[in-house]
């Protein structure tokens, strides 16, 4: 339980905001059109969706992700350790696991790259923010 007492909740919230913003840029101007094309989505497919609800749920899950990363980084003081921990965790655990699912689901390598790239960048950014603020 001592690890929970060492967590910096402000750092977790700020890192979750940073991670959420990475997703906004990644799935917006950077790869939004490619992501939509890979899924066969059109702009009109999103009309009438509960955007606020979707964003709130997404942000809450970002907090969960960052909380888990924060547990791994308790006591770390180097931004480089935060970066490496985030990048390695995302690539070797999250992206690779997602890749296994994509293989069985017959999804494209391009779509996996979009998702995996987002995860790696998001975890890297969150790891740096967590260590710098803690």
N, C-alpha and C positions, 0 to 999 in steps of 0.2 A: 504493500500500500504506500510505501514511502515515495514511489515514483509518481503517484497521483498528486501527492502534496507538492512535488517539485515542478509540476506543470505550470506554465505561464498562460493563463486563459486569454489574456489580451493578445499575446503572440499567436495563439491558436486561431483566434477570430481574424486577426490581421492577415495571417497566412492563408486562411480560408478565403478571404476577400481577394487576395492576390491570385490564388489558384482559380477562383471563379472568373476573374477578369482574364486570365490566360485563356480559359475556355471561350469567353466571349470574342476574343480576337481570333483565336484558332478556328472556331466554327463559324465565324463571321467573315471578315474580309480575307483572311488567309486561305481557308479551305472550305468555306461554307458551300460554295457552288459545287465543288468536287464531291463533298459529302452528300449533298442532295442528289447529284447525278448518280452516285454509286448506289443510293437507295431507291432511285427512281422517283424522288419527290419533286413536286413543283411548288412554287410560291403559294399557290391557292390551297394547297394541302394544309397549310398552317393557319388559314383564316378561321377565326372563331375558336381557336384553342385558348385554354386558360393559361395564358403566358405567365401571369403573376404566380399562379399556383405551381407551374412547372419550374419557374426560376427559384421559388422558395424551397421546394423539395430538393432541387439541385444544390442549392446553397447549404441546406442542412446536411446533405450527403458529403459535401466538401468539408464541412466541419468534422464529420466522422473520419474521413480520410486523413485530414490533417491531425486530428487527435491521435490516430494510430501512429503516424509518422513522428509526432511529438514524443510518444512513449519510447520510440526507438532512439530518439536524440537527447533524452534527459541527460544533463550534465555536459553535453558537448558545447564547446565554445568557439570552434573554428567554422567560419562560413563555408570553407572548402569541405569539411566533414558533412555539413548540412547538405551541400550541393551533391556530393558523391553519394551520400546515403539516399537522398531523394531519387537521383538518376538511376542508381543501381537497383533500388527497390522497385521502381517503376518498370525498368527494362526487364530485369531478370525474373520478377514475380508477376507483376500486373500485365505487362505487354506480352510476355511469353505465354501466360495462362490464357489471355484473350486470343492469342494466335492459335492455340490448340482448339478453342471453340470455333474460330473462324474456319479452320481446316475442315472440321466435321460438318459445319453448316454450309460449306461451299462458297463462302464469301470471298471477295477479291483481296488480293495482296495490297492493292491500293487503299481499300477501305481500312484494312488492318493498319496500314502505315499511318493513315489519318488519325485513327484512335490511339495507336501506340505512341506516335509522336506527341500527341496532346498529353497523354499520361506522363511521359518522361519529362516533358517541359514543366508540367504542372507540379509534379512531385519535386523536381529540382528547385523551382522557385519557392515552393512551400518550405522545403528543407532549409534554404538560405534564410528566409524570413524568420523561421522558428529559432534558428541558432543566433542570428543577429539580435533578436529581441529578447531572448532568454538570458 
